[in-house]
Amino acid sequence: MSLLPTPGEFKETYSDDEELAEELPDRPIASLRDLQYLYGRLYTLATAGGGEFAPYLTPEKSTDLFGEQESLAILRVDLTGDEPALDPDRPVEFRSYTREDVEAVAHAWYDAARGFDHSVTHRTGAGKEPEKVAEYLYQRLTYWAADEVIQEAASEHEDGWIVESLAALGERDGVEETILDAVNKQIEGSTTALTTVAVKLDSDGNYELPGSCGTTVFNEAMRARKRSKLVSKNAATNSIGQATDLVTGRDGPTVGTAEDPLNYFLGKQLEKFPGLDPDEAWRSHPVSEDVAVTLMNASTFIDACSYYTLESNVYYLPYFFGRPTPTDARKLYTALYRVVNEGDLTPVERMYSKYTHDDSRISNADRLQFYVAAVLQHQTKRYDVFGDEMNASLMYPVELAREHCAVLSSWAFDAEADLPHPDVRPALPAHEEWSLLRPDVKAMVGSIAGGNYFRSTFATPDDDDTVSADDLRIQALVASLSGGSIPVARLLEEYADRLVQESDEDDEGFPSMFVAMQHAQLCAFAAAGLLAGEDESLTKPAEYATSQMQHDTTQRARTDGGSKAVKRARKLEQFLDDTPALAPENPQRRGGFLLGVLVGQVSSYQQSSENRSTTLVDQYSIKSVTGSKIERLASDVLDKNVVYSRENRMSSTMYAEVVDELVETLPRAERDGGWDIDTSELRYYYALGVAYGMNNWIPDEEADEQTDDDATPDTDE
């Protein structure tokens, strides 16, 4: 059960703008720590309310006990006499823990592996036997009340005698046995419970729990103990000093070993902070005690706004630009509440859904921004954080999804596009069962956020369970969410490696669908402005979505004589014109693509018309293509095409529109001093050509082309 009130309840509780403004940061959100602090304040207000002790309490840690039998175990201590004593009639009380008890028990959780909870209220482990429950109750006197830090805090408080009396009671003979006997009389089986004390301070009064007994001594002692853990952790013994708080900007005592919900600043990460002295950590990362505990309270919202993909934790944290206003706070709480409580969608999808379908829930959408980062955990307490972008926009992944779908809806992919030649196939294949070839913006946003967008097209590591910080899939994910950049040279390397992997692992033929997904993605990256590289022709967007195939015929197409050949020529010319990377100024890239087109078309012909199981695609696989071999490969393929042209008694060369472009391009590619194009780049565009050629071929289309018989006049009339 969640302690979080509904957005309506939160708005009602904090309806006063002036009062709410006092609880919010007094400066714009400018760093991750500012944002964590805002999240922590909202969470504390929602669950524990205001007040100086609220940030220290952890009411959410035991909501699972609400309504459970015997889930609240109370040691009743009478302090009205000359000496502290257990209540003679009922030393231990068991009852069901309820939401109404939350404020009264004032629970401040601490990792059980490290000791007892900060507050006098302590949660047992799961399913404890009566003897163990009794031991926990007894330890409220001997462990908590007698703790050195607790005793020191009590000595400075006017009601410190209450804590001192509890410690004194714990030293008295027979107390432990009395507690055990009382517990055994009331419960038989195991239970999980909050164990606490209730004190009687007035002879005519009732037994009151720590948070409702009319004194702050229990909370002051709790705060002191929690503070001690903020300055002494791992190798640090007393990391505290006077400095300027990096969140509030106020001077005062600061602590150096505060926990971080993102694991960004950790004392053990010495490689990230060379020469770090843990006791002096407050100098490099100064936050006050109150800010430190507020940052820790941000974890619920931060965890809800994170998700796991590509073996990394991705954080996508929304906020409004500028200094938080009461209106911003209410609307941000609403958004965070929805992410915590609704469905299995990633926070990106959740925010997109609200942004596009229910704008009233997120006003000032133009001010809505996101912190984005990916965190890799290599081993316990060892993390790599990268991305770390504060000013990301929801529109970055949305724009990428829209651009991707626009490419899929263009003539290059969509057979149903409004084109002048409906019987000509699209340049590349598309299929509803392949997620990156289905033009659905909402689904594409989910694919981008969830990582499948990159997992589907990038090379797969040898061990997919371990990821390094230089994994381009994660870098591309962060860039897509934050508007960063993706190096196009590395991207093409990933594409080529993936195609080689698919070719080696799949016996079903050439991976045309993977090529199609990659090219649609490459075009989308370029259109969204995410590609970076020195060669502008590789980063410039394709024009498929903004152009149509030309209506006019070309002289080159007329040489084939057939209508399908004419249309093929028009389509090829248009594809080359609309793809900046294949412009005439890039003859090596263009030549590799054209060679792939010819290989693809001839291979399809061999398979369909010649019934050959081994085709040119098998002979000249993607990984066999290199700059040093390209000319020999081209010569072999051209020769094979001539052979088939003669066998079909054609008056011209089969697939002349490709052959003419190829023989024109190859000399220019060689003229500049040899094939020096990067091998990955050459392989990718060769594979793109093969996919184009295989999708371009239509069974029996050679029958439509002019043969020698067609050129001979009929003399029998």
N, C-alpha and C positions, 0 to 999 in steps of 0.2 A: 504494500500500500504506500502511495506517495504522500508525503506531507505537503507537497506543493499545492497551494490554493489555486483555483481556476483563475484565468485572467480576469473574469468578472469580480471574483472575490478579492483579488489583489487590488484591482482598481477601486473597489469600495473601501477597502482598508486604508489605502493611500490616496484618497480622493483630494486631500489638501495639498495643493501645489507647493506651498511654502514649506510645509513639513517634509514633504518628499524631497524637495530640492536640497534641504539640509543634509540628507543622507547620501547624496550623490557626489561624485568627484566635481571639484570646482574649476576644472580646466578641460580642454579638449582631449579626446583619446588620441594619443600620439605614439604609443608603444604597446607591445604585448602585455607588459606589466600593468599599464593603465587599463587595458581591456579586461585582464584577469581580475583586477580590483573591482571594476564595475560589475562583472559577473558575480563575484563574491558578495558584493553589497546587495545585489538583487536577490541572491539565494538566501542570504541571512535575513533580509527583510521578510521574505516569503515564508521562511520556516521557523525562525526564532524571534522575529520582530526586531525592534530597535533596542537601544540601550547599550551600555558599555561592555556587557558580558556576552551579548548575543553572538558576536563572531567566533567566540571560543567554544560554543556549545555545538553538539553534533546530534540534533534530534532525529536526523534521518537514519542513523545507524541501527535503530531497533524498531522501525515501523513494522517489520515482519512479525513482531511479537504482539501487535495490537489484537486484542480479543482472545489471545491464547491463555489457557488455564495456567495458574501458578507462574505467570510470566513476570511478576513483580514481587520480589522478596524484600521485605522491609525489616530491618533490625530496629526495634523500638527502645530508645534510650531516654530514661528519665533524668533530667539535669536540675530538678527543682529542690533536691535535698542537699545535705552536706557533702555527699559523695555521689558521683554518677552511678547509675544502676540500670540494669535491664528491667523493663516492665515486668513486674512479678506475675501478672496474670497472663500476659501475652507477649513474650519477648520477641517473637518473630511472627510477622503477618505475611500471608501469601494472598495475592489477588491478581486479577487479570489486568494487564497493562493496557491503558487506553490512550487515545489522543489527548484527552483532558489532563493526563498525568505528565505530558511532555515537559511543560514549563516547570513543574514542581520537582521533577527528578533531576533536572539540570545536568544532563549527561554530557560529558566531554570525552569522547572515545580516544583510545591510544592503541596502537598496534600491540596485540596481546603477546606477540613474540618478544616484545621489548620490555614488557612489564605490565603493571596495572594501569587502568584508565586514569586520566588526569583528574577527573571529578571523583568525589566520594562515591558516586554511583558508578558501578562497574558491571559490565556485561559478562556473563559466564560464557564458556564455550558451549558448543551444541550438545544437547542431551547429557547433562551432568547428573550424576547420582546424588541422593540427598546429602551424603557425607561431603561431597565436593561443594555443593551449594552452601552448606554450613561453613565450610572453610572460607569461601569467598566472603560471606557475611562477617566472619570473625576478622578477616583481613582488612575490613573497612576501619577497624580499630588499630590493628597492629602494623599493617602495611601503609595504608593511606594516611591516617591521622598521625602516625609516628614518623612519617617520612621527613627527612631533614629539610627539604625545600618547603613542605607544607608547614612544618613547625616554625620555620623562620617567618613565613608569611603571616601565620597566626599571631606571632609575637608582636607584630606591627599593627595589628587590628584591634579595635576596642573590644570586639567580641571574640578575641582569640582564645579566651578561656574555654569556649565551647569545643574547639578542636583539641585543645590540651586535655580536656576532660575525657574525650573519646579515647585518646591515646592512653590515658591513665586507666580507664576501664579495661582496656585490652591487656594490661599487665596483671590484672587481678586473677587470682586462682578461681577456677571453676566456671569462668565465663565461657570458655570454649566449649566445655561439656554441656552447659546450659543451652547454648545455641544449637548444638548438635541434637540434643534431646528434643528441642522444640521443633526443629525441622523434621526429624524422623516421625514425629507425631502427626504431622500435617501432610506430608507427601510420601508416596511409596515408590513410584517409578521415577524415571529420569525427567529432567526439564531443562529448558533454556530460559534464562531470566535475567532481568536487571536486578542486581543486588544493591541495596542502598540503606541509608539510615533515616529514621524520623526521630526528631528530638522534641522533648516536652520541656518548654522553658518557663511555663507558668503553671502553678499547681492547679489552677482552675481551667487551664487550657487543654488543647488537644496535641497529639503528636503530629508534628509538621515535617514535611519533606524538605530537602536542602534548599530548593528554589522558592519555597513559600513560607519559610520560618521567620521572616521579618528581619533577617540580618544578611549582610553580603559576605560574611566571613568564609562560607563554603566556596563561593564563586571567586573571591579574592585568592584563596589558597589554590583553587583549580587553575586560575590564570597564572599564578606564580610557577606552578609546576609545568604548565604548557610552555611558558616563557623559557624555562630552563632547557627544554628540548629544542628550542629555536636557536640556541647559542652553543649547544654541546651535542654534536652529532658527528658520527664517523670519526675523523681525526681531530675535529675541533673540540676544545675544552671550554672555551669562553669567548666565542666570537661575537663580541659586542663592543660598540664604540660610538662616539658622537660624530654624526655626519648629517648630510641633507638627504632626507627620504626621497628616493627616485620617483615615487608615485605622487606624494602630496606636496613635495617641495619644501617641507618644513624641517627645521633643524631639531635634532634631539637624539636620543639613544636609538641606534639601529642594530639589527641582528644580521648575521651573515650566513646562517645555514637553514633558512626557511625552505620548506618543501615547494616544489614547482609542479603544478598539474601537467605541464607539458614535458617535464624532465629536461628542460632547457639549461638550467643552471644547477649543476650538481657538483658538490665538492670532490667527488671521486673522479670527475672528468679532468684530470690533470693535464691531459694532452690538449684540451680546449683552453685551459687557463695555465700556461707555462709558469712555473715558479710560484704557484698559488700556495699561500700559507693559510690553511683553513681557519686558524684563529684570527686572521686578518681579512677574512672574506667580506666582512662588513664594509671594508674600504672600496672594494670593486663592485659590490652589489648591495648597497645599503637600503634596507627597508625597515621601517619601524615595526615594533611588535604587533600593533593593531593591524597594520597593513599586511604583515606576514600571515596572520591567521585568516584574514579576509581573502588573501590569495588562495589559501588552502581550501576555503569554502567554495571556490569557483569550480571545483572539480566536477560536480554533478552536471552543470551546464556545459562545461568544456568537454567532458566525456560524451555527452549526448550529441555534441556538434563535431564529433570525430567518428571515423570509421576505419576499418581495416581493409586494405587492398594492396596488392603488389608487395606483400610481406612488410608493409609499413602502416603506421598510424597516420592518417591524413586528418588535419584539423582545418575546419572551415567555420570560422567564428564570426557571426554577424554583429554589426554595430552601426550606429548612425554617426555620420561625420560631424565633428564639432563638439562643443561642450554638451554633455547629456542634460536634457531638459526633463521635467516630470513627464511630459507627453512621450518623449523618446523612451523613457524608462518603462512606462506602462506598455508601450507597443513592443519594445524589445523583450520584455518579460513574456508577452503573449507569444512572440515568435519562438522563444526558447522553451516555453511550456509545451508548445505544439511539437517541437522536435523531440522533447523528452518523452511525450506521451502518445505520439501517433505513429504507428506502423513501423515498417522495416526500411523505409526509404532513407537514403543518405540525406544529410542536411542540405546538400546542394539541391536535390530533387524536391525536398520539402519546401525550401525557400522559393524555388522556381514555381512550384504548384501554387503557393500563396500569392506570389508576385503576379502570376499570369491569370489566375482564376478568382482571386479574392483580394484585390488591391486595398480594400478597406481595412484589412487586417494589418497591413504594413504601409503606413502613410509615408510621405516624403521619400518615395522609392528612389529618387535621384540621389538622396543622401545615404542610402543603404550601402554599406561597404563590408568587406570581409577581411579578416586575417587568415592567411593560408600558409600552411607549412606541412611538411611530411617528416615524420620522425622514425628512424630505423633503430631498433634495439639489437645490438650485436650480441650482448650477453648481459648478465645481471648488472644493472646500474651503468651500462655503457651505451650511449645513444649518439646518433648523428642526426642533427637537425638541419634541414636545408629548405630553401624556398623563402620562408620568413618574410612574406609580403604583407604589409599592413593595409594597402589601399586597393585590394582586389575588388572587382565588381561582379555581381551576379551575371552581368551581361557577357562576360568573357566566355564561360562555357556555353551560355545560351547562343551567343553569336557563332561560336564554332559549330554547334549543332545545326544551326540554321544554314550556315554556309555549306556544311556537308550535305544536308538534304537538298539544297539548291543545286548542287552538282549532280546528285542522283536524279533530280527531276529534269535535268537538261538533256539535250539531244544526244550527249555523249554516253548516257546510260539508259535513258527511258525510251522504250519502243513506242510508247503512247504519246510522246511529245508531239506538239503541233509542228510537224515538219513537212516540207514540200515533197518528200519522197518516202511515203509510209512503208514501202516494201523493202527498204534498206535497213539492215540491222543497226542498232546503236554501236558506237565504237567499242564499248566494253560491256561485259555481261553484268546482269543484276538478278538477284533472286530474293524472294521474300524470306527464305529460311536463313539467310545470312544477315545478321543484325546490322552490319555496317553497309549493307546494300539495300536497306529498307528506309525510305524517306519519312521518318517519323521523328519530329523534333523532340517530343517529350521522352521517347525511348532513347534517343541519341544523347540527351542530357544525362540520363541515367547511366548510359554506357560510358560516357566520358568520366563522370564522377566515380563510378564503380570500378574503373580501371580496365574493363573489358575492351574499351576503345583502343587501348594501347597493347593489351595482351593479345589481341586478335591479329595484330599486324607486325609487331616488333619481334625481333629474334628472341627465342626462349633460352634462358640461361641453362647451362648444363645441370645445375641443381636449382630448381625453381623455388626451393624453400629458403634459399639464402640469397640475399640481395645486397649488392654493394652500393655505396653512396653515389657512384658514378653511373648507376643503372639509368639509361636514357628513358626508360618507361616512366620512372618516377619523376624525372626532371620534366618530361613532357606533360605529365599529369599536373604537376604544380604550375607549369607555364600556362596550361590550358585553363586552370582555375584562376590564375592571378594576372594573366596578360603578359607573361614573361616571353622568353624566346627559346626556340629550339634550333640548334645548329643543323642546317640542312644537310651538310656533308655526313654527319653522324647518323642522321635520319635515313639517308639513302643506304648507308652501310648496314643499318639494322634491317631495312627492307630486303636488301640483297641476301643477307645472311638467313633471314626467315624463309625466303623463297628457296634457297638451297636446302634448308632443313626440310621443308615440305616436299621438295622433289625427291630427297633421299628417303623420306619416311613413308611416302604415299605411292603405292603402285598403280593408282587409278589414272595417272596421267599428269599433264601439266597443271600447276596450281593457278588456273585462271581466276578463280574467285578471290584468292588472296591478292593477286596482282590488282584486281579491280578495287578491292577494299583499300589497298594501300594507295592507289592513285586518287581515289575519292578523298581519302584522308589527307594526302599531300596537298591536293587542291584546296581543301577546307582550311588547313593550316595556313597556306599562303593567303587565302582570301581574308582570314581572320587576323592577318598581320603577325603571326607567331613565328615565322621562319626567319632565321638569321644566317647570313653568309655573304662572302665577297662577290659571288656571281649573282647579279640581280635577276638573270633569266631563270635561276632556280627558285628564287623567292617571290617572283612576280606571279600574281594569280592568273589561272587559266580563264578563258573567256567563254567557256561552254554555256554557262547559264545566261549570258547576255547576248549571244549571237545565234543566228540560224544558218543552216547550210545554204550555200549560194545556189541560186536558181539557174545561173547561166552555165552552159557547157564549156568544156575546155578542149583545146585542140589535142591535148595529150589523150584525153579520154576517147576522142573520136577514132583514134588509131585502132582501138579494139573493136569498134563497130557495133558492139552490143549495148543495149540500154542498161543492163546491170553493170557492165564495165564502166559506163559513163557515170553512173551513180556512185560506184565505188571510188572512182577518181575524185568526184566532187567531195565525198566524205573524207577521203584521205587528205585532200588539200585543206579542207576546213579544219580537220583535227590538227594538222601541222600549224596552221595559221593561229589557232586558238590556244596553242600550247607554247608559251614563251620559251620553255627549255628546249624546244625542238625547232627553234627559228634557224634560218640558213646560217646565221652567224655562229652557230654551234654545230659544225659539220660532224664532229666525232659522235656527239650525243645523238644527233639526227640520223647519222649513218647506222649506229647501233640499233636504234628503234626501227628503221626501215628494214634492216636485215631481219629483225625479229618478226616483222609483219609478213615478210615473204616466207620465212620458215613456218610461221603459223598457218598461212593459207595453203602452202604446198603440203604440209603435214596433214591438214584436214582433208585435202584432196587424196593423199595417199591412203588414209584410213578409210575413207568412204568409197572412193571410186576404184582403188586398187586393192582394197581389203588387206592392207599391210598392218601388221601388229607393231612393227618397228618403223618409226617415221623419222623425219629430220629433227623433230623436237627431241627424240630419244638420242639421236646421234650427236646433236649439238645442244647439250643441256646447259642450264644457266651457269653452272660452275665451270664449264669448259671454255666460257667466253672470257678472253683477255685481250688487251690491246695488241699483244704480239701475235695473236692467232686470228685476229678479226678478218684480215684481208684474205687469208687462205680459206677461212670458213665461208666468207662471202663468195669467193670464186667457186667453191664446191656447190653452194646453194644455187647460184645463178646457172651453173652448168646443169644441175638437176632440173631446174625449171625449163630450160631449153629442151631437154629430152622429152619432158611431158608435153611441151608445146608441139613438138614434132609428132609425138604419138597421137595427139588429138588433131593433127593435120590443120593446125591453126596458121593463118596467113601472117600473124604477128606473134609476139611472145605472150604466153599466158601470164596474167596479172601484170600487164605492161605498165599500168599506172604506178605500181610499186617499183618495178625494175627500172623504169626511166628515172625515177627520183633517186634510186639507190646508186645507179651508175654515174649519175651527175654529182652525187654527194661524196662518194668515196674518194675521188681524186682530191677534192678540196680538204677532206679530213687528213689525207696523207701529206698534203703540200706544206703544212706548217712544221714539218720535221718529225713525223711519226706519231703514232697513237700514244699520247701521253695522258689520256683521260683516266681518272681514278677507276680502278677495276670495279668497285662496288657500284659506282655511278653507271658505268657502261653496262653491267649486268642487269641493273634495275631497268634501264630504258630498253635493253634488249628484251627482257621479260615482258615489259609493257607492250612492246611491238608484237611479241608472240601471242599474247592474250588478245590484242587487237585483231591480228590476222586470223586467229582461230574463230573469233566471234564474227568476223567479216565474211567468212566463207559460207556459201549456201549450196546444198547438194544440187548437182546437175547444172550449176550456173555456167559451166564451160560450154554447155550446149547452146547458150545464148550468144556466145562469142563467135565471130566470123571465122570460118574455116576455109581451106583451099577449095573444097567442094562448093561452098557458098559463093565463092568468087567466080566459078565457071558458069557461063551462060547455059541455060537449058535449051538444047537444039532439037529436042524430040517433038516440039510443037509443030 
